[in-house]
Amino acid sequence: MSAVDRPIEPGHPLMRTYTELEIAYLLVELAERGRKFGLLWPSATTDSVVDGRVLVRFGNAPASTVVNLLALLRSHDYDCDATEDDTPCDS
């Protein structure tokens, strides 16, 4: 597993670079991409900013969970787009 494939930890310095608005947009994208897999988080929203990190009302998960889930869904979409045939990509 390369460094690019590793999940982002909640305390990773990168998590301090996200604004509350950016995390809100990522939540919208997560809802859109996850819907086709039956992944629904209707109450997911930003909560507040503590110590430079945006908190998310997403169960008891940090914002890094949103970033990591999106990375998986984007990767899946990319892998499906890379297939040469016209059959739907298996999920």
Solvent accessible surface area in square Angstrom, and as a share of the most:
residue,aa,sasa,rsa
1,M,170,0.76
2,S,59,0.38
3,A,78,0.61
4,V,138,0.80
5,D,93,0.48
6,R,138,0.51
7,P,86,0.54
8,I,37,0.19
9,E,112,0.50
10,P,64,0.40
11,G,46,0.45
12,H,81,0.36
13,P,95,0.60
14,L,71,0.35
15,M,7,0.03
16,R,108,0.40
17,T,92,0.53
18,Y,52,0.20
19,T,75,0.44
20,E,71,0.32
21,L,112,0.56
22,E,80,0.36
23,I,0,0.00
24,A,35,0.27
25,Y,139,0.53
26,L,26,0.13
27,L,15,0.07
28,V,83,0.48
29,E,38,0.17
30,L,1,0.01
31,A,35,0.27
32,E,102,0.46
33,R,69,0.25
34,G,0,0.00
35,R,141,0.51
36,K,132,0.56
37,F,61,0.25
38,G,56,0.54
39,L,65,0.33
40,L,119,0.59
41,W,74,0.26
42,P,132,0.83
43,S,92,0.59
44,A,24,0.19
45,T,62,0.36
46,T,26,0.15
47,D,61,0.31
48,S,44,0.29
49,V,78,0.45
50,V,82,0.47
51,D,94,0.49
52,G,37,0.35
53,R,66,0.24
54,V,7,0.04
55,L,69,0.34
56,V,12,0.07
57,R,145,0.53
58,F,19,0.08
59,G,74,0.71
60,N,164,0.84
61,A,22,0.17
62,P,49,0.31
63,A,5,0.04
64,S,3,0.02
65,T,40,0.23
66,V,0,0.00
67,V,19,0.11
68,N,32,0.17
69,L,45,0.22
70,L,1,0.01
71,A,57,0.44
72,L,121,0.60
73,L,16,0.08
74,R,100,0.37
75,S,55,0.35
76,H,51,0.23
77,D,26,0.14
78,Y,158,0.60
79,D,81,0.42
80,C,27,0.16
81,D,118,0.61
82,A,67,0.52
83,T,67,0.39
84,E,177,0.79
85,D,86,0.45
86,D,147,0.76
87,T,85,0.50
88,P,121,0.76
89,C,52,0.31
90,D,131,0.68
91,S,118,0.76
